């Protein structure tokens, strides 16, 4: 059985994503000059650059903090393979 963990630690999030070749991104046309929009992580074979716009980790984490989010993630699938499952949740609901 696989299990999920929740964190707000930037180093943990960045390491987990980079180990899976993930790149910080936002959904195109969801942001403004002051807000990057809906946050995502772009993994190889995912939605790709036609739907996502890559941003810096600095901008991604600023929006992550501004919106008081937590990172819910899974290290391994039930079959033991590396998982890319994650979900951004409100910090209030992650406790």
Buried (B, 14 or more C-beta within 10 A) or exposed (E): EEEEEBBBEBEEBBEBBEEBEBBBBBBBEEBEEEEBBBBBBBBEEBEEEEEBBEBEBEBBBBBBEEEEBBBBBBEEEEEEEEBBEBEBEEEEEBE
